[in-house]
Amino acid sequence: MPDSARQKWFAHMLGVGLDQKLLSPSQLVAHLTPEVLANHLPAEVMSRVLASSLAAGQMTADRMFETLTPDVLVDSVPLEVLWRAIDAAAERAGIAGPRSDASEGVRS
């Protein structure tokens, strides 16, 4: 479980984005690439993802994110990566605010 207020916020935003269909598992895969997951997920989490996919006969984004819940993601994946996914979802939904020079620095 996330332990900091920041991690809890990221988990909440990811959960709401998925629940409200502002963010989909296939859109998350664009940010949570195999390289990111391999470098940051604990071995036991990666094993669960692979076992679930093998049991289903295929590895899909939907299948992966049955195991990779928002809480699991914020515990393992750099928050900068998750921020890019949240930011992209907000832009797609038309709810992102105007960009300033300061906000551009956050996106890097």
DSSP file (Angstrom, degrees, kcal/mol; ACC not computed):
  #  RESIDUE AA STRUCTURE BP1 BP2  ACC     N-H-->O    O-->H-N    N-H-->O    O-->H-N    TCO  KAPPA ALPHA  PHI   PSI    X-CA   Y-CA   Z-CA
    1    1 A M              0   0    0      0, 0.0     7,-0.1     0, 0.0     6,-0.0   0.000 360.0 360.0 360.0 146.9    0.0    0.0    0.0
    2    2 A P        -     0   0    0      0, 0.0    73,-0.1     0, 0.0    69,-0.0  -0.377 360.0-170.2 -62.4 142.5    1.2    3.5   -0.6
    3    3 A D        +     0   0    0     -2,-0.0     2,-0.2    72,-0.0    72,-0.0   0.674  58.6  65.6-111.6 -20.7    2.6    5.1    2.5
    4    4 A S  S  > S-     0   0    0      1,-0.1     4,-2.6     0, 0.0     5,-0.2  -0.672  82.5-119.0-102.2 158.9    3.0    8.7    1.7
    5    5 A A  H  > S+     0   0    0     -2,-0.2     4,-2.2     1,-0.2     5,-0.1   0.886 116.6  53.9 -58.9 -37.8    0.4   11.3    0.9
    6    6 A R  H  > S+     0   0    0      2,-0.2     4,-2.3     1,-0.2    -1,-0.2   0.930 109.2  46.4 -63.7 -45.8    2.0   11.8   -2.5
    7    7 A Q  H  > S+     0   0    0      1,-0.2     4,-2.7     2,-0.2     5,-0.2   0.907 111.5  52.2 -63.5 -40.9    1.8    8.1   -3.3
    8    8 A K  H  X S+     0   0    0     -4,-2.6     4,-2.5     2,-0.2    -1,-0.2   0.893 108.9  50.9 -62.2 -39.0   -1.8    7.9   -2.1
    9    9 A W  H  X S+     0   0    0     -4,-2.2     4,-2.8     2,-0.2    -2,-0.2   0.938 111.0  47.6 -64.0 -46.3   -2.7   10.9   -4.4
   10   10 A F  H  X S+     0   0    0     -4,-2.3     4,-2.6     1,-0.2     5,-0.2   0.921 112.7  48.8 -61.5 -43.9   -1.1    9.1   -7.4
   11   11 A A  H  X S+     0   0    0     -4,-2.7     4,-2.6     1,-0.2    -1,-0.2   0.914 112.8  48.7 -62.1 -42.1   -2.9    5.9   -6.6
   12   12 A H  H  X S+     0   0    0     -4,-2.5     4,-2.9    -5,-0.2     5,-0.3   0.935 111.7  48.4 -63.5 -46.6   -6.2    7.7   -6.2
   13   13 A M  H  X S+     0   0    0     -4,-2.8     4,-2.6     1,-0.2    -2,-0.2   0.902 113.1  47.6 -62.9 -41.6   -5.8    9.6   -9.5
   14   14 A L  H  X S+     0   0    0     -4,-2.6     4,-2.4    -5,-0.2    -1,-0.2   0.932 113.4  48.7 -63.6 -44.6   -4.9    6.4  -11.4
   15   15 A G  H  X S+     0   0    0     -4,-2.6     4,-2.9    -5,-0.2    -2,-0.2   0.923 113.8  45.2 -61.4 -46.0   -7.9    4.6   -9.8
   16   16 A V  H  X S+     0   0    0     -4,-2.9     4,-2.9     2,-0.2     6,-0.3   0.917 111.5  53.5 -64.3 -43.1  -10.3    7.5  -10.7
   17   17 A G  H  <>S+     0   0    0     -4,-2.6     5,-2.2    -5,-0.3     6,-2.0   0.906 113.9  42.0 -58.5 -42.2   -8.9    7.8  -14.2
   18   18 A L  H ><5S+     0   0    0     -4,-2.4     3,-1.0     4,-0.2    -2,-0.2   0.925 115.5  49.2 -70.2 -44.8   -9.4    4.0  -14.8
   19   19 A D  H 3<5S+     0   0    0     -4,-2.9    -2,-0.2     1,-0.2    -1,-0.2   0.887 115.1  43.9 -61.8 -39.7  -12.9    4.0  -13.1
   20   20 A Q  T 3<5S-     0   0    0     -4,-2.9    -1,-0.2    -5,-0.2    -2,-0.2   0.378 112.1-118.8 -89.0   4.4  -14.1    7.0  -15.1
   21   21 A K  T < 5S+     0   0    0     -3,-1.0    -3,-0.2     2,-0.3     3,-0.1   0.756  81.6 121.8  63.6  26.4  -12.6    5.7  -18.4
   22   22 A L  S   <S+     0   0    0     -5,-2.2     2,-0.4    -6,-0.3    -4,-0.2   0.661  81.3  31.3 -83.3 -19.1  -10.3    8.7  -18.7
   23   23 A L  S    S-     0   0    0     -6,-2.0    -2,-0.3    -7,-0.1    -1,-0.3  -0.999  76.2-163.4-140.0 132.6   -7.4    6.3  -18.7
   24   24 A S     >  -     0   0    0     -2,-0.4     4,-2.2    -3,-0.1     3,-0.4  -0.808  33.8-112.4-115.8 158.8   -7.4    2.8  -20.1
   25   25 A P  H  > S+     0   0    0      0, 0.0     4,-1.9     0, 0.0    -1,-0.1   0.892 119.2  54.4 -54.5 -39.7   -5.0   -0.1  -19.5
   26   26 A S  H  > S+     0   0    0      1,-0.2     4,-0.6     2,-0.2    -3,-0.0   0.852 108.3  49.0 -66.8 -31.2   -3.9    0.1  -23.1
   27   27 A Q  H >> S+     0   0    0     -3,-0.4     3,-0.6     1,-0.2     4,-0.5   0.854 107.8  54.8 -72.6 -34.4   -3.1    3.8  -22.6
   28   28 A L  H >X S+     0   0    0     -4,-2.2     4,-3.3     1,-0.2     3,-1.6   0.876  98.3  63.1 -63.5 -36.6   -1.1    3.0  -19.5
   29   29 A V  H 3< S+     0   0    0     -4,-1.9    -1,-0.2     1,-0.3    -2,-0.2   0.803  91.9  65.2 -59.9 -28.4    1.0    0.5  -21.4
   30   30 A A  H << S+     0   0    0     -4,-0.6    -1,-0.3    -3,-0.6     3,-0.2   0.811 116.9  27.1 -62.7 -28.2    2.2    3.4  -23.5
   31   31 A H  H << S+     0   0    0     -3,-1.6     2,-1.2    -4,-0.5    -2,-0.2   0.760 118.4  57.3-102.1 -35.1    3.9    4.8  -20.3
   32   32 A L  S  < S+     0   0    0     -4,-3.3    -1,-0.2    -5,-0.1    -2,-0.1  -0.586  80.9 178.9 -98.6  70.5    4.4    1.6  -18.4
   33   33 A T     >  -     0   0    0     -2,-1.2     4,-2.7    -3,-0.2     5,-0.2  -0.147  45.8-101.4 -68.6 164.0    6.5   -0.1  -21.1
   34   34 A P  H  > S+     0   0    0      0, 0.0     4,-2.9     0, 0.0     5,-0.2   0.882 125.2  54.0 -54.1 -37.6    8.0   -3.6  -20.7
   35   35 A E  H  > S+     0   0    0      2,-0.2     4,-2.1     1,-0.2     5,-0.2   0.931 109.1  46.5 -63.5 -45.4   11.3   -2.0  -19.9
   36   36 A V  H  > S+     0   0    0      2,-0.2     4,-1.3     1,-0.2     5,-0.3   0.943 115.9  45.7 -61.1 -47.7    9.8    0.2  -17.1
   37   37 A L  H  X S+     0   0    0     -4,-2.7     4,-2.8     1,-0.2     3,-0.4   0.924 112.8  49.5 -63.8 -44.8    8.0   -2.8  -15.6
   38   38 A A  H  < S+     0   0    0     -4,-2.9    -1,-0.2    -5,-0.2    -2,-0.2   0.859 114.9  44.9 -63.3 -35.3   11.0   -5.1  -15.8
   39   39 A N  H  < S+     0   0    0     -4,-2.1    -1,-0.2    -5,-0.2    -2,-0.2   0.684 126.6  26.1 -82.7 -17.6   13.3   -2.5  -14.2
   40   40 A H  H  < S+     0   0    0     -4,-1.3    -2,-0.2    -3,-0.4    -3,-0.2   0.690  93.3  91.5-122.6 -24.2   10.9   -1.5  -11.4
   41   41 A L  S  < S-     0   0    0     -4,-2.8    32,-0.0    -5,-0.3    31,-0.0  -0.544  78.1-113.2 -77.2 139.1    8.5   -4.2  -10.5
   42   42 A P    >>  -     0   0    0      0, 0.0     4,-2.4     0, 0.0     3,-0.6  -0.352  30.3-111.4 -62.3 152.5    9.5   -6.6   -7.7
   43   43 A A  H 3> S+     0   0    0      1,-0.2     4,-2.4     2,-0.2     5,-0.2   0.865 116.6  54.3 -56.3 -40.1   10.0  -10.2   -9.0
   44   44 A E  H 3> S+     0   0    0      2,-0.2     4,-1.6     1,-0.2    -1,-0.2   0.844 109.6  47.6 -68.0 -31.3    7.0  -11.5   -7.1
   45   45 A V  H <> S+     0   0    0     -3,-0.6     4,-2.2     2,-0.2    -2,-0.2   0.924 111.8  49.2 -72.1 -45.0    4.7   -8.9   -8.8
   46   46 A M  H  X S+     0   0    0     -4,-2.4     4,-2.5     1,-0.2    -2,-0.2   0.882 109.3  54.1 -61.4 -37.3    6.1   -9.6  -12.2
   47   47 A S  H  X S+     0   0    0     -4,-2.4     4,-2.8    -5,-0.2    -1,-0.2   0.902 107.6  49.6 -62.2 -41.4    5.6  -13.4  -11.6
   48   48 A R  H  X S+     0   0    0     -4,-1.6     4,-2.4     2,-0.2    -2,-0.2   0.899 110.5  50.3 -64.7 -40.4    1.9  -12.7  -10.8
   49   49 A V  H  X S+     0   0    0     -4,-2.2     4,-2.1     2,-0.2    -2,-0.2   0.943 114.6  43.7 -62.0 -47.4    1.5  -10.7  -14.0
   50   50 A L  H  X S+     0   0    0     -4,-2.5     4,-2.7     2,-0.2    -2,-0.2   0.903 113.3  50.7 -66.1 -41.6    3.1  -13.5  -16.0
   51   51 A A  H  X S+     0   0    0     -4,-2.8     4,-2.4     1,-0.2    -1,-0.2   0.906 110.8  49.2 -63.6 -41.4    1.1  -16.3  -14.3
   52   52 A S  H  X S+     0   0    0     -4,-2.4     4,-1.6     2,-0.2    -1,-0.2   0.909 113.1  47.2 -63.5 -42.2   -2.2  -14.5  -14.8
   53   53 A S  H  X>S+     0   0    0     -4,-2.1     5,-1.4    -5,-0.2     4,-1.1   0.904 112.1  49.2 -67.3 -41.6   -1.4  -14.0  -18.5
   54   54 A L  H  <5S+     0   0    0     -4,-2.7     3,-0.3     1,-0.2    -2,-0.2   0.901 109.5  52.3 -64.3 -40.1   -0.3  -17.6  -19.0
   55   55 A A  H  <5S+     0   0    0     -4,-2.4    -1,-0.2     1,-0.2    -2,-0.2   0.861 113.0  44.9 -63.8 -34.2   -3.4  -18.8  -17.3
   56   56 A A  H  <5S-     0   0    0     -4,-1.6    -1,-0.2     2,-0.2    -2,-0.2   0.643 111.6-121.8 -83.6 -15.4   -5.5  -16.7  -19.6
   57   57 A G  T  <5S+     0   0    0     -4,-1.1     2,-0.3    -3,-0.3    -3,-0.2   0.476  83.8  52.8  87.6   1.6   -3.5  -17.7  -22.7
   58   58 A Q  S   <S-     0   0    0     -5,-1.4     2,-0.8    -6,-0.2    -2,-0.2  -0.976  73.9-126.0-163.0 153.4   -2.5  -14.2  -23.6
   59   59 A M        +     0   0    0     -2,-0.3     2,-0.3    -3,-0.1    -9,-0.0  -0.899  40.6 164.1-105.2 108.2   -0.9  -11.1  -22.2
   60   60 A T     >  -     0   0    0     -2,-0.8     4,-2.6     1,-0.1     5,-0.2  -0.790  50.3-112.4-116.7 163.7   -3.2   -8.1  -22.7
   61   61 A A  H  > S+     0   0    0     -2,-0.3     4,-2.3     1,-0.2     5,-0.1   0.920 119.4  52.2 -60.0 -43.7   -3.2   -4.7  -21.1
   62   62 A D  H  4 S+     0   0    0      1,-0.2     4,-0.3     2,-0.2    -1,-0.2   0.920 110.6  47.6 -59.1 -43.8   -6.5   -5.5  -19.3
   63   63 A R  H >> S+     0   0    0      1,-0.2     3,-1.2     2,-0.2     4,-0.7   0.916 111.0  51.3 -63.9 -44.4   -5.0   -8.7  -17.9
   64   64 A M  H >X S+     0   0    0     -4,-2.6     4,-2.6     1,-0.2     3,-1.0   0.906 107.6  52.1 -59.7 -42.7   -1.9   -7.0  -16.7
   65   65 A F  H 3< S+     0   0    0     -4,-2.3    -1,-0.2     1,-0.3    -2,-0.2   0.414  92.4  72.7 -85.1   4.8   -3.7   -4.3  -14.9
   66   66 A E  H <4 S+     0   0    0     -3,-1.2    -1,-0.3    -4,-0.3    -2,-0.2   0.825 114.6  27.4 -72.4 -35.6   -5.9   -6.8  -13.0
   67   67 A T  H << S+     0   0    0     -3,-1.0     2,-1.9    -4,-0.7    -2,-0.2   0.841 113.5  67.5 -89.7 -41.5   -2.6   -7.5  -11.1
   68   68 A L  S  < S+     0   0    0     -4,-2.6    -1,-0.2    -5,-0.1    -4,-0.0  -0.532  73.3 176.4 -85.4  76.0   -1.0   -4.1  -11.5
   69   69 A T     >  -     0   0    0     -2,-1.9     4,-2.7    -3,-0.2     5,-0.2  -0.277  47.2-100.5 -72.4 163.8   -3.4   -2.0   -9.4
   70   70 A P  H  > S+     0   0    0      0, 0.0     4,-2.5     0, 0.0     5,-0.2   0.894 124.9  52.3 -53.2 -40.9   -2.8    1.7   -8.7
   71   71 A D  H  > S+     0   0    0      1,-0.2     4,-1.3     2,-0.2     5,-0.1   0.909 110.2  47.6 -63.7 -41.3   -1.5    0.8   -5.3
   72   72 A V  H  > S+     0   0    0      1,-0.2     4,-0.9     2,-0.2     5,-0.2   0.920 112.1  51.1 -63.9 -43.1    1.0   -1.7   -6.7
   73   73 A L  H >X S+     0   0    0     -4,-2.7     4,-3.1     1,-0.2     3,-0.9   0.924 108.4  49.1 -62.7 -45.8    2.1    0.7   -9.4
   74   74 A V  H 3< S+     0   0    0     -4,-2.5    -1,-0.2     1,-0.3    -2,-0.2   0.773 108.5  55.7 -69.2 -22.4    2.8    3.6   -7.0
   75   75 A D  H 3< S+     0   0    0     -4,-1.3    -1,-0.3    -5,-0.2    -2,-0.2   0.740 125.9  17.3 -75.5 -21.8    4.8    1.3   -4.8
   76   76 A S  H << S+     0   0    0     -3,-0.9    -2,-0.2    -4,-0.9    -3,-0.2   0.765 106.7  73.2-121.2 -39.5    7.1    0.3   -7.6
   77   77 A V  S  < S-     0   0    0     -4,-3.1     5,-0.1    -5,-0.2    -1,-0.1  -0.618  88.2 -99.5 -89.5 139.6    7.1    2.6  -10.6
   78   78 A P    >>  -     0   0    0      0, 0.0     4,-1.5     0, 0.0     3,-1.1  -0.310  28.6-129.6 -55.4 135.8    8.7    6.0  -10.5
   79   79 A L  H 3> S+     0   0    0      1,-0.3     4,-2.8     2,-0.2     5,-0.2   0.778 105.5  65.8 -61.8 -26.9    6.0    8.6   -9.9
   80   80 A E  H 3> S+     0   0    0      2,-0.2     4,-1.8     1,-0.2    -1,-0.3   0.885 101.7  49.0 -61.5 -37.5    7.3   10.7  -12.9
   81   81 A V  H <> S+     0   0    0     -3,-1.1     4,-1.5     2,-0.2    -2,-0.2   0.924 112.6  46.9 -67.1 -44.4    6.2    7.8  -15.2
   82   82 A L  H  X S+     0   0    0     -4,-1.5     4,-2.4     1,-0.2    -2,-0.2   0.875 108.1  56.8 -66.0 -36.3    2.8    7.7  -13.5
   83   83 A W  H  X S+     0   0    0     -4,-2.8     4,-3.3     1,-0.2     5,-0.2   0.914 103.5  53.4 -60.9 -42.1    2.5   11.5  -13.8
   84   84 A R  H  X S+     0   0    0     -4,-1.8     4,-2.2     1,-0.2    -1,-0.2   0.885 109.9  48.4 -61.0 -37.5    3.0   11.4  -17.5
   85   85 A A  H  X S+     0   0    0     -4,-1.5     4,-1.9     2,-0.2    -1,-0.2   0.918 114.5  45.0 -67.8 -43.4    0.2    8.8  -17.8
   86   86 A I  H  X S+     0   0    0     -4,-2.4     4,-2.3     2,-0.2    -2,-0.2   0.919 114.0  49.7 -65.7 -44.1   -2.1   11.0  -15.6
   87   87 A D  H  X S+     0   0    0     -4,-3.3     4,-2.3     1,-0.2    -2,-0.2   0.908 110.4  49.7 -62.2 -43.9   -1.2   14.1  -17.5
   88   88 A A  H  X S+     0   0    0     -4,-2.2     4,-2.5    -5,-0.2    -1,-0.2   0.892 110.4  50.9 -63.7 -39.0   -1.8   12.5  -20.9
   89   89 A A  H  X S+     0   0    0     -4,-1.9     4,-2.1     2,-0.2    -2,-0.2   0.909 109.4  50.4 -65.0 -41.2   -5.2   11.3  -19.7
   90   90 A A  H  X>S+     0   0    0     -4,-2.3     5,-2.4     2,-0.2     6,-1.0   0.901 111.4  48.6 -63.7 -40.5   -6.1   14.8  -18.5
   91   91 A E  H ><5S+     0   0    0     -4,-2.3     3,-1.0     4,-0.2    -2,-0.2   0.931 111.0  49.7 -64.1 -45.5   -5.1   16.3  -21.9
   92   92 A R  H 3<5S+     0   0    0     -4,-2.5    -2,-0.2     1,-0.3    -1,-0.2   0.873 112.4  48.4 -61.0 -36.4   -7.1   13.6  -23.8
   93   93 A A  H 3<5S-     0   0    0     -4,-2.1    -1,-0.3    -5,-0.2    -2,-0.2   0.543 112.0-121.1 -82.2  -6.6  -10.2   14.4  -21.7
   94   94 A G  T <<5S+     0   0    0     -3,-1.0    -3,-0.2    -4,-0.6    -2,-0.1   0.734  84.3 110.6  74.2  22.5   -9.8   18.1  -22.1
   95   95 A I      < +     0   0    0     -5,-2.4     2,-0.2    -6,-0.2    -4,-0.2   0.366  40.3 113.7-109.5   4.3   -9.5   18.8  -18.4
   96   96 A A        -     0   0    0     -6,-1.0     3,-0.1    -5,-0.1    -9,-0.0  -0.550  64.9-127.0 -74.7 139.4   -5.8   19.8  -18.3
   97   97 A G        -     0   0    0     -2,-0.2    -1,-0.1     1,-0.2    -2,-0.1  -0.213  42.0 -68.0 -76.4 173.9   -5.3   23.4  -17.4
   98   98 A P        -     0   0    0      0, 0.0     2,-0.3     0, 0.0    -1,-0.2  -0.335  56.8-113.8 -62.9 145.4   -3.2   25.9  -19.4
   99   99 A R        -     0   0    0     -3,-0.1     2,-0.3     4,-0.1     3,-0.0  -0.576  33.0-174.1 -81.6 140.5    0.5   25.1  -19.5
  100  100 A S     >  -     0   0    0     -2,-0.3     4,-1.8     1,-0.1     5,-0.1  -0.811  42.4-102.2-122.6 170.6    2.9   27.5  -17.9
  101  101 A D  H  > S+     0   0    0     -2,-0.3     4,-1.1     1,-0.2    -1,-0.1   0.885 123.3  53.4 -59.4 -37.3    6.7   27.4  -17.9
  102  102 A A  H  > S+     0   0    0      1,-0.2     4,-0.8     2,-0.2     3,-0.4   0.903 107.4  49.5 -66.0 -41.2    6.6   25.9  -14.4
  103  103 A S  H  > S+     0   0    0      1,-0.2     4,-1.1     2,-0.2     3,-0.3   0.808 102.6  61.9 -70.8 -27.4    4.3   23.1  -15.3
  104  104 A E  H  X S+     0   0    0     -4,-1.8     4,-0.6     1,-0.2     3,-0.3   0.879  99.2  56.1 -63.7 -36.3    6.4   22.2  -18.3
  105  105 A G  H >< S+     0   0    0     -4,-1.1     3,-0.5    -3,-0.4    -1,-0.2   0.812 102.1  56.4 -64.7 -30.5    9.3   21.4  -15.9
  106  106 A V  H 3< S+     0   0    0     -4,-0.8    -1,-0.2    -3,-0.3    -2,-0.2   0.838 100.8  58.6 -69.3 -32.7    7.1   18.9  -14.0
  107  107 A R  H 3<        0   0    0     -4,-1.1    -1,-0.2    -3,-0.3    -2,-0.2   0.687 360.0 360.0 -73.5 -18.6    6.4   17.0  -17.2
  108  108 A S    <<        0   0    0     -4,-0.6    -1,-0.3    -3,-0.5    -2,-0.1   0.493 360.0 360.0 -72.8 360.0   10.1   16.2  -17.9
